[in-house]
Amino acid sequence: MKKVFCVICCVVFLFPLLYGCGKSGDNVLIDAGLQAAGRMKEMVCCDEYRNIVSPTVLPEGYNSYVDVIKKQDTSKADVYELTVDVESALNQVFTSDYEGQNLDKLPDNLKDRICKMAYGSLVSSINIKNSDYDYSLIAFTNVYNDGGSMIYKTLDKTRFFIYVFDDGFPVIVRFTPEEDDIVNYTSSYLYADCKNIKDSQTLLSETGFDTIPDTKAVKIR
């Protein structure tokens, strides 16, 4: 009887520790991104919010995007991590369009600055190109996005997670490490149909990220 009691005590005391160990750091980031997607849907579904932030004259097709998001279930998603070699992509652009210029010719601090600027405009550029310059979509994605900050100690580089739902638009979240263990994140809609995304390859082709050299996607949840 004493042995059974000891075993029960061990299980009771060790379970919280084992559970905590089982929750990886990625789950913290993944959950933060999923909550951001939920807030974005809340913005879209709130008539009062839409009336305040939407353009005075709505571009043709704008309300159709609103209808798409209203039907979306953001409580669950397949999650992919996107790996983008921004430096490689920029070097390709410079080689073809700027007479052989190369990031390697820059000091490291200036190279990092240019790459960080490119990360910031990456999603907008992809959406513009993938939607064939649909200005109603550009207006929509500029209004309905989310962002914030959190304490997270183990992020040492910018990471992108893409959330694919049962339908509607995917959401991409960029996590950027800053000083003092602060991580900033921003979330945006991607112009693609979640129903057409079945795996990593279709994710890249549907969202337009396959046009960026050396870009990869791996399912992480």
Secondary structure, 3 states (H helix, E strand, C coil): CHHHHHHHHHHHHHHHHHHHHHCCHHHHHHHHHHHHHHHHHHHHHCHHHHHHHCCCCCCCCHHHHHHHHHCCCCCCCEEEEEECCHHHHHHHHHHHHCCCCCHHHCCHHHHHHHHHHHHHHHHHHHHHHHCCCCHHHHHHHHHCCEEEEEECCCCCCCEEEEEECCCCCCEEEEEEECHHHEEEEEEEECCCCHHHCCCHHHHHHHHCHHHCCCCEEEECC
